[in-house]
Amino acid sequence: MKILTPLCLCISLLLSFNSFAIDVEATFAELDKDNNGTLSEAEASEDAVLHESFEQIDKDQNGQISFAEFKQFLQ
């Protein structure tokens, strides 16, 4: 299992840099294995922090983390 937690933490530190959007998009795309534009709980399990916080990140409680929810979580 690939752990991306250090990558997510690094991305959150890049908030003040222009590269933030690119890094967030790249990380989201890497986690989105089925390329449907959302992260399922199974996909989120690739990252321990995302998995543990899944219900809190999934603001609309639809069982998926959208890119907007993911981006907001990292901010």
N, CA, C and O atoms as a CHARMM CRD file, in Angstrom:
* protein
*
  300
    1    1 MET  N      0.84500  -1.17700   0.00000 PROA 1      0.00000
    2    1 MET  CA     0.00000   0.00000   0.00000 PROA 1      0.00000
    3    1 MET  C      0.89200   1.24300   0.00000 PROA 1      0.00000
    4    1 MET  O      1.85600   1.33700   0.76000 PROA 1      0.00000
    5    2 LYS  N      0.55700   2.16200  -0.84300 PROA 2      0.00000
    6    2 LYS  CA     1.32800   3.39000  -0.96400 PROA 2      0.00000
    7    2 LYS  C      0.76300   4.44000  -0.00200 PROA 2      0.00000
    8    2 LYS  O     -0.42400   4.75900  -0.05900 PROA 2      0.00000
    9    3 ILE  N      1.59800   4.96800   0.86400 PROA 3      0.00000
   10    3 ILE  CA     1.15900   5.97700   1.82100 PROA 3      0.00000
   11    3 ILE  C      1.52800   7.35300   1.28100 PROA 3      0.00000
   12    3 ILE  O      2.69900   7.63600   1.02800 PROA 3      0.00000
   13    4 LEU  N      0.52300   8.20400   1.10700 PROA 4      0.00000
   14    4 LEU  CA     0.73900   9.53800   0.55600 PROA 4      0.00000
   15    4 LEU  C      0.65500  10.63100   1.61300 PROA 4      0.00000
   16    4 LEU  O      0.70000  11.81500   1.27800 PROA 4      0.00000
   17    5 THR  N      0.53600  10.25800   2.87600 PROA 5      0.00000
   18    5 THR  CA     0.39400  11.24700   3.94200 PROA 5      0.00000
   19    5 THR  C      1.49400  12.29700   3.90600 PROA 5      0.00000
   20    5 THR  O      1.18000  13.48500   3.98700 PROA 5      0.00000
   21    6 PRO  N      2.76000  11.93000   3.78800 PROA 6      0.00000
   22    6 PRO  CA     3.78700  12.98300   3.73300 PROA 6      0.00000
   23    6 PRO  C      3.58100  13.91900   2.54900 PROA 6      0.00000
   24    6 PRO  O      3.83300  15.11900   2.65600 PROA 6      0.00000
   25    7 LEU  N      3.12900  13.38700   1.43800 PROA 7      0.00000
   26    7 LEU  CA     2.87300  14.22200   0.27000 PROA 7      0.00000
   27    7 LEU  C      1.73100  15.19100   0.54700 PROA 7      0.00000
   28    7 LEU  O      1.82700  16.37000   0.20600 PROA 7      0.00000
   29    8 CYS  N      0.65600  14.71300   1.15700 PROA 8      0.00000
   30    8 CYS  CA    -0.47400  15.58900   1.48000 PROA 8      0.00000
   31    8 CYS  C     -0.05400  16.67100   2.46700 PROA 8      0.00000
   32    8 CYS  O     -0.47600  17.82100   2.34400 PROA 8      0.00000
   33    9 LEU  N      0.76300  16.31400   3.43600 PROA 9      0.00000
   34    9 LEU  CA     1.22800  17.31000   4.39800 PROA 9      0.00000
   35    9 LEU  C      2.10100  18.35500   3.72400 PROA 9      0.00000
   36    9 LEU  O      2.00800  19.54300   4.03200 PROA 9      0.00000
   37   10 CYS  N      2.94200  17.91400   2.81200 PROA 10     0.00000
   38   10 CYS  CA     3.77800  18.86900   2.06900 PROA 10     0.00000
   39   10 CYS  C      2.92000  19.80200   1.23700 PROA 10     0.00000
   40   10 CYS  O      3.19400  21.00000   1.16000 PROA 10     0.00000
   41   11 ILE  N      1.89900  19.26800   0.62500 PROA 11     0.00000
   42   11 ILE  CA     1.02000  20.09400  -0.20200 PROA 11     0.00000
   43   11 ILE  C      0.34100  21.15500   0.66100 PROA 11     0.00000
   44   11 ILE  O      0.20600  22.30400   0.23900 PROA 11     0.00000
   45   12 SER  N     -0.08100  20.78100   1.85100 PROA 12     0.00000
   46   12 SER  CA    -0.75200  21.76100   2.70200 PROA 12     0.00000
   47   12 SER  C      0.18400  22.90700   3.08800 PROA 12     0.00000
   48   12 SER  O     -0.27400  24.01300   3.37400 PROA 12     0.00000
   49   13 LEU  N      1.48300  22.64600   3.09600 PROA 13     0.00000
   50   13 LEU  CA     2.45400  23.69600   3.38900 PROA 13     0.00000
   51   13 LEU  C      2.67900  24.63100   2.21400 PROA 13     0.00000
   52   13 LEU  O      3.26100  25.70300   2.37800 PROA 13     0.00000
   53   14 LEU  N      2.23000  24.24200   1.04100 PROA 14     0.00000
   54   14 LEU  CA     2.43500  25.03700  -0.16900 PROA 14     0.00000
   55   14 LEU  C      1.30600  26.02700  -0.43800 PROA 14     0.00000
   56   14 LEU  O      1.23100  26.58600  -1.53200 PROA 14     0.00000
   57   15 LEU  N      0.44000  26.25100   0.52300 PROA 15     0.00000
   58   15 LEU  CA    -0.71800  27.12500   0.30300 PROA 15     0.00000
   59   15 LEU  C     -0.34700  28.48800  -0.23400 PROA 15     0.00000
   60   15 LEU  O     -1.11000  29.07300  -1.00300 PROA 15     0.00000
   61   16 SER  N      0.79100  29.00300   0.14700 PROA 16     0.00000
   62   16 SER  CA     1.15800  30.35300  -0.26500 PROA 16     0.00000
   63   16 SER  C      1.88700  30.39300  -1.60300 PROA 16     0.00000
   64   16 SER  O      2.26200  31.47200  -2.06100 PROA 16     0.00000
   65   17 PHE  N      2.09200  29.26100  -2.22900 PROA 17     0.00000
   66   17 PHE  CA     2.81000  29.20400  -3.49500 PROA 17     0.00000
   67   17 PHE  C      1.85400  28.93100  -4.65300 PROA 17     0.00000
   68   17 PHE  O      0.82900  28.27300  -4.47300 PROA 17     0.00000
   69   18 ASN  N      2.18500  29.43100  -5.83000 PROA 18     0.00000
   70   18 ASN  CA     1.36900  29.23200  -7.01700 PROA 18     0.00000
   71   18 ASN  C      1.27600  27.77300  -7.42300 PROA 18     0.00000
   72   18 ASN  O      0.31900  27.38900  -8.09500 PROA 18     0.00000
   73   19 SER  N      2.22300  26.96200  -7.04400 PROA 19     0.00000
   74   19 SER  CA     2.22300  25.55000  -7.42600 PROA 19     0.00000
   75   19 SER  C      1.20300  24.73800  -6.65300 PROA 19     0.00000
   76   19 SER  O      1.01500  23.55500  -6.93600 PROA 19     0.00000
   77   20 PHE  N      0.53500  25.35600  -5.67400 PROA 20     0.00000
   78   20 PHE  CA    -0.42100  24.61800  -4.84200 PROA 20     0.00000
   79   20 PHE  C     -1.48900  23.92700  -5.67900 PROA 20     0.00000
   80   20 PHE  O     -1.74400  22.73800  -5.48500 PROA 20     0.00000
   81   21 ALA  N     -2.11500  24.64300  -6.60200 PROA 21     0.00000
   82   21 ALA  CA    -3.20800  24.07100  -7.39300 PROA 21     0.00000
   83   21 ALA  C     -2.73400  22.86800  -8.19500 PROA 21     0.00000
   84   21 ALA  O     -3.43900  21.86200  -8.27500 PROA 21     0.00000
   85   22 ILE  N     -1.56700  22.95700  -8.78200 PROA 22     0.00000
   86   22 ILE  CA    -1.03200  21.85500  -9.57800 PROA 22     0.00000
   87   22 ILE  C     -0.75700  20.64400  -8.69000 PROA 22     0.00000
   88   22 ILE  O     -1.10500  19.52300  -9.06000 PROA 22     0.00000
   89   23 ASP  N     -0.15000  20.84500  -7.54600 PROA 23     0.00000
   90   23 ASP  CA     0.17100  19.74900  -6.64100 PROA 23     0.00000
   91   23 ASP  C     -1.09700  19.08600  -6.11700 PROA 23     0.00000
   92   23 ASP  O     -1.16700  17.86000  -6.03500 PROA 23     0.00000
   93   24 VAL  N     -2.09600  19.88400  -5.76200 PROA 24     0.00000
   94   24 VAL  CA    -3.35300  19.33000  -5.25800 PROA 24     0.00000
   95   24 VAL  C     -4.02400  18.50500  -6.34900 PROA 24     0.00000
   96   24 VAL  O     -4.49000  17.39300  -6.10000 PROA 24     0.00000
   97   25 GLU  N     -4.07000  19.05300  -7.55200 PROA 25     0.00000
   98   25 GLU  CA    -4.68800  18.32800  -8.66100 PROA 25     0.00000
   99   25 GLU  C     -3.95100  17.02200  -8.95100 PROA 25     0.00000
  100   25 GLU  O     -4.58100  15.99100  -9.18900 PROA 25     0.00000
  101   26 ALA  N     -2.64300  17.06400  -8.93300 PROA 26     0.00000
  102   26 ALA  CA    -1.84800  15.87100  -9.21200 PROA 26     0.00000
  103   26 ALA  C     -2.06100  14.80600  -8.13400 PROA 26     0.00000
  104   26 ALA  O     -2.18600  13.62100  -8.44400 PROA 26     0.00000
  105   27 THR  N     -2.10100  15.22400  -6.88800 PROA 27     0.00000
  106   27 THR  CA    -2.31500  14.28000  -5.79100 PROA 27     0.00000
  107   27 THR  C     -3.70300  13.67200  -5.87100 PROA 27     0.00000
  108   27 THR  O     -3.87200  12.46300  -5.71300 PROA 27     0.00000
  109   28 PHE  N     -4.70500  14.52400  -6.11900 PROA 28     0.00000
  110   28 PHE  CA    -6.08000  14.03000  -6.24500 PROA 28     0.00000
  111   28 PHE  C     -6.16700  13.02500  -7.39500 PROA 28     0.00000
  112   28 PHE  O     -6.76400  11.95900  -7.24500 PROA 28     0.00000
  113   29 ALA  N     -5.57800  13.36300  -8.53300 PROA 29     0.00000
  114   29 ALA  CA    -5.60300  12.48100  -9.70000 PROA 29     0.00000
  115   29 ALA  C     -4.91900  11.15000  -9.40200 PROA 29     0.00000
  116   29 ALA  O     -5.36900  10.10100  -9.86200 PROA 29     0.00000
  117   30 GLU  N     -3.84100  11.19200  -8.64000 PROA 30     0.00000
  118   30 GLU  CA    -3.13500   9.95400  -8.28600 PROA 30     0.00000
  119   30 GLU  C     -3.99600   9.06000  -7.39100 PROA 30     0.00000
  120   30 GLU  O     -3.97800   7.83700  -7.52600 PROA 30     0.00000
  121   31 LEU  N     -4.74000   9.67200  -6.48800 PROA 31     0.00000
  122   31 LEU  CA    -5.60800   8.90200  -5.59900 PROA 31     0.00000
  123   31 LEU  C     -6.86800   8.40000  -6.30100 PROA 31     0.00000
  124   31 LEU  O     -7.39600   7.34700  -5.94500 PROA 31     0.00000
  125   32 ASP  N     -7.34800   9.14000  -7.28900 PROA 32     0.00000
  126   32 ASP  CA    -8.58200   8.81200  -8.00600 PROA 32     0.00000
  127   32 ASP  C     -8.31400   7.70600  -9.02800 PROA 32     0.00000
  128   32 ASP  O     -8.20100   7.97200 -10.22500 PROA 32     0.00000
  129   33 LYS  N     -8.21400   6.48600  -8.55600 PROA 33     0.00000
  130   33 LYS  CA    -7.81900   5.34000  -9.38100 PROA 33     0.00000
  131   33 LYS  C     -8.77800   5.06200 -10.53500 PROA 33     0.00000
  132   33 LYS  O     -8.34000   4.63100 -11.60200 PROA 33     0.00000
  133   34 ASP  N    -10.08200   5.29900 -10.34500 PROA 34     0.00000
  134   34 ASP  CA   -11.03500   5.02300 -11.41700 PROA 34     0.00000
  135   34 ASP  C    -11.34100   6.25300 -12.27100 PROA 34     0.00000
  136   34 ASP  O    -12.19100   6.20800 -13.16000 PROA 34     0.00000
  137   35 ASN  N    -10.64200   7.34400 -11.99300 PROA 35     0.00000
  138   35 ASN  CA   -10.75500   8.57600 -12.78900 PROA 35     0.00000
  139   35 ASN  C    -12.18600   9.08300 -12.93800 PROA 35     0.00000
  140   35 ASN  O    -12.56200   9.58300 -13.99800 PROA 35     0.00000
  141   36 ASN  N    -12.98500   8.95400 -11.87800 PROA 36     0.00000
  142   36 ASN  CA   -14.36300   9.43500 -11.94600 PROA 36     0.00000
  143   36 ASN  C    -14.54000  10.82800 -11.34200 PROA 36     0.00000
  144   36 ASN  O    -15.65600  11.34300 -11.28700 PROA 36     0.00000
  145   37 GLY  N    -13.44800  11.43400 -10.89200 PROA 37     0.00000
  146   37 GLY  CA   -13.52000  12.79200 -10.35900 PROA 37     0.00000
  147   37 GLY  C    -13.85200  12.88200  -8.88500 PROA 37     0.00000
  148   37 GLY  O    -13.98900  13.97900  -8.34500 PROA 37     0.00000
  149   38 THR  N    -13.98500  11.72900  -8.22200 PROA 38     0.00000
  150   38 THR  CA   -14.22600  11.69600  -6.78000 PROA 38     0.00000
  151   38 THR  C    -13.37500  10.58800  -6.16600 PROA 38     0.00000
  152   38 THR  O    -12.88900   9.69100  -6.85500 PROA 38     0.00000
  153   39 LEU  N    -13.21400  10.67900  -4.85600 PROA 39     0.00000
  154   39 LEU  CA   -12.48100   9.64300  -4.12400 PROA 39     0.00000
  155   39 LEU  C    -13.46100   8.83200  -3.29500 PROA 39     0.00000
  156   39 LEU  O    -14.18200   9.37700  -2.45900 PROA 39     0.00000
  157   40 SER  N    -13.48300   7.54200  -3.53000 PROA 40     0.00000
  158   40 SER  CA   -14.28300   6.64000  -2.69900 PROA 40     0.00000
  159   40 SER  C    -13.51600   6.39700  -1.40300 PROA 40     0.00000
  160   40 SER  O    -12.35200   6.77700  -1.27300 PROA 40     0.00000
  161   41 GLU  N    -14.17900   5.76800  -0.45900 PROA 41     0.00000
  162   41 GLU  CA   -13.49300   5.44900   0.79500 PROA 41     0.00000
  163   41 GLU  C    -12.33400   4.48700   0.53700 PROA 41     0.00000
  164   41 GLU  O    -11.29700   4.57400   1.19400 PROA 41     0.00000
  165   42 ALA  N    -12.50500   3.57800  -0.40800 PROA 42     0.00000
  166   42 ALA  CA   -11.42700   2.63600  -0.76000 PROA 42     0.00000
  167   42 ALA  C    -10.23500   3.39700  -1.33100 PROA 42     0.00000
  168   42 ALA  O     -9.09300   3.10700  -0.97300 PROA 42     0.00000
  169   43 GLU  N    -10.47900   4.36200  -2.21000 PROA 43     0.00000
  170   43 GLU  CA    -9.39200   5.15300  -2.77800 PROA 43     0.00000
  171   43 GLU  C     -8.73500   6.01200  -1.69400 PROA 43     0.00000
  172   43 GLU  O     -7.51300   6.16200  -1.67300 PROA 43     0.00000
  173   44 ALA  N     -9.53800   6.56700  -0.80900 PROA 44     0.00000
  174   44 ALA  CA    -9.00600   7.40000   0.27200 PROA 44     0.00000
  175   44 ALA  C     -8.16100   6.58300   1.24500 PROA 44     0.00000
  176   44 ALA  O     -7.31600   7.13500   1.94900 PROA 44     0.00000
  177   45 SER  N     -8.38600   5.27500   1.28500 PROA 45     0.00000
  178   45 SER  CA    -7.62200   4.42400   2.20700 PROA 45     0.00000
  179   45 SER  C     -6.15300   4.33700   1.81900 PROA 45     0.00000
  180   45 SER  O     -5.34000   3.82200   2.58500 PROA 45     0.00000
  181   46 GLU  N     -5.80200   4.84200   0.62300 PROA 46     0.00000
  182   46 GLU  CA    -4.39300   4.91600   0.20500 PROA 46     0.00000
  183   46 GLU  C     -3.60700   5.87300   1.09900 PROA 46     0.00000
  184   46 GLU  O     -2.38300   5.78500   1.19100 PROA 46     0.00000
  185   47 ASP  N     -4.31700   6.78000   1.75200 PROA 47     0.00000
  186   47 ASP  CA    -3.68600   7.77100   2.61800 PROA 47     0.00000
  187   47 ASP  C     -4.32900   7.66500   3.99600 PROA 47     0.00000
  188   47 ASP  O     -5.54400   7.82100   4.12400 PROA 47     0.00000
  189   48 ALA  N     -3.53200   7.40300   5.02000 PROA 48     0.00000
  190   48 ALA  CA    -4.05500   7.17400   6.36600 PROA 48     0.00000
  191   48 ALA  C     -4.86000   8.35800   6.88800 PROA 48     0.00000
  192   48 ALA  O     -5.90500   8.16100   7.50700 PROA 48     0.00000
  193   49 VAL  N     -4.39700   9.57700   6.65300 PROA 49     0.00000
  194   49 VAL  CA    -5.10100  10.76500   7.15400 PROA 49     0.00000
  195   49 VAL  C     -6.44500  10.91900   6.45200 PROA 49     0.00000
  196   49 VAL  O     -7.45600  11.19000   7.10000 PROA 49     0.00000
  197   50 LEU  N     -6.46200  10.75000   5.13800 PROA 50     0.00000
  198   50 LEU  CA    -7.73200  10.83800   4.40600 PROA 50     0.00000
  199   50 LEU  C     -8.70400   9.77400   4.88000 PROA 50     0.00000
  200   50 LEU  O     -9.88800  10.04400   5.08300 PROA 50     0.00000
  201   51 HSD  N     -8.20200   8.57700   5.05100 PROA 51     0.00000
  202   51 HSD  CA    -9.06000   7.46900   5.47100 PROA 51     0.00000
  203   51 HSD  C     -9.66200   7.73100   6.85000 PROA 51     0.00000
  204   51 HSD  O    -10.86200   7.54200   7.05200 PROA 51     0.00000
  205   52 GLU  N     -8.83900   8.16100   7.78800 PROA 52     0.00000
  206   52 GLU  CA    -9.31100   8.42700   9.15100 PROA 52     0.00000
  207   52 GLU  C    -10.29700   9.58700   9.19800 PROA 52     0.00000
  208   52 GLU  O    -11.18900   9.60500  10.04600 PROA 52     0.00000
  209   53 SER  N    -10.14700  10.54300   8.30900 PROA 53     0.00000
  210   53 SER  CA   -10.97700  11.75600   8.31200 PROA 53     0.00000
  211   53 SER  C    -12.06200  11.72600   7.24100 PROA 53     0.00000
  212   53 SER  O    -12.69700  12.75100   6.99300 PROA 53     0.00000
  213   54 PHE  N    -12.28800  10.59900   6.60900 PROA 54     0.00000
  214   54 PHE  CA   -13.16900  10.51800   5.44600 PROA 54     0.00000
  215   54 PHE  C    -14.53800  11.15800   5.69200 PROA 54     0.00000
  216   54 PHE  O    -14.99500  11.97200   4.89000 PROA 54     0.00000
  217   55 GLU  N    -15.18300  10.79800   6.78500 PROA 55     0.00000
  218   55 GLU  CA   -16.52800  11.31600   7.05600 PROA 55     0.00000
  219   55 GLU  C    -16.52900  12.82400   7.28100 PROA 55     0.00000
  220   55 GLU  O    -17.49100  13.49700   6.91100 PROA 55     0.00000
  221   56 GLN  N    -15.48100  13.36300   7.87200 PROA 56     0.00000
  222   56 GLN  CA   -15.38400  14.80900   8.09400 PROA 56     0.00000
  223   56 GLN  C    -15.10500  15.54200   6.78300 PROA 56     0.00000
  224   56 GLN  O    -15.60800  16.64500   6.57200 PROA 56     0.00000
  225   57 ILE  N    -14.32000  14.94800   5.91700 PROA 57     0.00000
  226   57 ILE  CA   -13.97800  15.57100   4.63500 PROA 57     0.00000
  227   57 ILE  C    -15.18200  15.55300   3.70000 PROA 57     0.00000
  228   57 ILE  O    -15.41700  16.51500   2.96800 PROA 57     0.00000
  229   58 ASP  N    -15.94100  14.47000   3.72200 PROA 58     0.00000
  230   58 ASP  CA   -17.11200  14.29700   2.86200 PROA 58     0.00000
  231   58 ASP  C    -18.27000  15.13500   3.41700 PROA 58     0.00000
  232   58 ASP  O    -19.18600  14.61300   4.05300 PROA 58     0.00000
  233   59 LYS  N    -18.20400  16.44100   3.16100 PROA 59     0.00000
  234   59 LYS  CA   -19.15500  17.39300   3.74700 PROA 59     0.00000
  235   59 LYS  C    -20.60300  17.10300   3.37400 PROA 59     0.00000
  236   59 LYS  O    -21.49300  17.27100   4.20800 PROA 59     0.00000
  237   60 ASP  N    -20.86100  16.66800   2.13900 PROA 60     0.00000
  238   60 ASP  CA   -22.24000  16.41200   1.73200 PROA 60     0.00000
  239   60 ASP  C    -22.68900  14.97500   2.03500 PROA 60     0.00000
  240   60 ASP  O    -23.80600  14.57800   1.70500 PROA 60     0.00000
  241   61 GLN  N    -21.80100  14.21000   2.66700 PROA 61     0.00000
  242   61 GLN  CA   -22.09600  12.84500   3.11600 PROA 61     0.00000
  243   61 GLN  C    -22.67700  11.95800   2.01000 PROA 61     0.00000
  244   61 GLN  O    -23.62600  11.20700   2.23300 PROA 61     0.00000
  245   62 ASN  N    -22.08200  12.06200   0.80100 PROA 62     0.00000
  246   62 ASN  CA   -22.53700  11.22200  -0.30700 PROA 62     0.00000
  247   62 ASN  C    -21.65200   9.99300  -0.51600 PROA 62     0.00000
  248   62 ASN  O    -21.83100   9.25300  -1.48400 PROA 62     0.00000
  249   63 GLY  N    -20.70700   9.78100   0.38500 PROA 63     0.00000
  250   63 GLY  CA   -19.84000   8.61300   0.28700 PROA 63     0.00000
  251   63 GLY  C    -18.66100   8.79900  -0.65000 PROA 63     0.00000
  252   63 GLY  O    -17.94200   7.84300  -0.94300 PROA 63     0.00000
  253   64 GLN  N    -18.45700  10.02100  -1.12300 PROA 64     0.00000
  254   64 GLN  CA   -17.37200  10.34300  -2.04600 PROA 64     0.00000
  255   64 GLN  C    -16.73800  11.67100  -1.61800 PROA 64     0.00000
  256   64 GLN  O    -17.42100  12.54900  -1.09100 PROA 64     0.00000
  257   65 ILE  N    -15.45100  11.80600  -1.84400 PROA 65     0.00000
  258   65 ILE  CA   -14.77000  13.08200  -1.60600 PROA 65     0.00000
  259   65 ILE  C    -14.56200  13.73100  -2.96600 PROA 65     0.00000
  260   65 ILE  O    -13.85700  13.19700  -3.82200 PROA 65     0.00000
  261   66 SER  N    -15.18500  14.89100  -3.15200 PROA 66     0.00000
  262   66 SER  CA   -15.01600  15.63100  -4.39600 PROA 66     0.00000
  263   66 SER  C    -13.68400  16.36900  -4.36100 PROA 66     0.00000
  264   66 SER  O    -13.04300  16.47100  -3.31400 PROA 66     0.00000
  265   67 PHE  N    -13.27800  16.88100  -5.51800 PROA 67     0.00000
  266   67 PHE  CA   -12.04800  17.65800  -5.56000 PROA 67     0.00000
  267   67 PHE  C    -12.16800  18.89100  -4.66500 PROA 67     0.00000
  268   67 PHE  O    -11.21100  19.25000  -3.97800 PROA 67     0.00000
  269   68 ALA  N    -13.32800  19.54100  -4.66500 PROA 68     0.00000
  270   68 ALA  CA   -13.53900  20.72900  -3.81700 PROA 68     0.00000
  271   68 ALA  C    -13.39300  20.37700  -2.34000 PROA 68     0.00000
  272   68 ALA  O    -12.77100  21.12600  -1.58700 PROA 68     0.00000
  273   69 GLU  N    -13.95900  19.24700  -1.91700 PROA 69     0.00000
  274   69 GLU  CA   -13.84600  18.81100  -0.52400 PROA 69     0.00000
  275   69 GLU  C    -12.40200  18.48400  -0.18100 PROA 69     0.00000
  276   69 GLU  O    -11.92300  18.82100   0.90200 PROA 69     0.00000
  277   70 PHE  N    -11.70800  17.82800  -1.10200 PROA 70     0.00000
  278   70 PHE  CA   -10.29900  17.48000  -0.91000 PROA 70     0.00000
  279   70 PHE  C     -9.44200  18.73700  -0.75600 PROA 70     0.00000
  280   70 PHE  O     -8.61200  18.83500   0.14800 PROA 70     0.00000
  281   71 LYS  N     -9.66200  19.69100  -1.65400 PROA 71     0.00000
  282   71 LYS  CA    -8.90600  20.95500  -1.62500 PROA 71     0.00000
  283   71 LYS  C     -9.18400  21.70900  -0.32800 PROA 71     0.00000
  284   71 LYS  O     -8.25800  22.24000   0.28600 PROA 71     0.00000
  285   72 GLN  N    -10.43500  21.76300   0.09200 PROA 72     0.00000
  286   72 GLN  CA   -10.78700  22.44500   1.33600 PROA 72     0.00000
  287   72 GLN  C    -10.13900  21.75800   2.53400 PROA 72     0.00000
  288   72 GLN  O     -9.69100  22.43300   3.46000 PROA 72     0.00000
  289   73 PHE  N    -10.08200  20.44500   2.53200 PROA 73     0.00000
  290   73 PHE  CA    -9.43400  19.69400   3.61600 PROA 73     0.00000
  291   73 PHE  C     -7.96000  20.05900   3.74800 PROA 73     0.00000
  292   73 PHE  O     -7.44300  20.17800   4.85800 PROA 73     0.00000
  293   74 LEU  N     -7.28900  20.23700   2.61700 PROA 74     0.00000
  294   74 LEU  CA    -5.86000  20.55200   2.65600 PROA 74     0.00000
  295   74 LEU  C     -5.58200  21.98400   3.08300 PROA 74     0.00000
  296   74 LEU  O     -4.46600  22.30500   3.49100 PROA 74     0.00000
  297   75 GLN  N     -6.58300  22.84200   2.99100 PROA 75     0.00000
  298   75 GLN  CA    -6.37800  24.22800   3.40000 PROA 75     0.00000
  299   75 GLN  C     -6.63200  24.29700   4.85600 PROA 75     0.00000
  300   75 GLN  O     -6.52400  25.36900   5.45100 PROA 75     0.00000
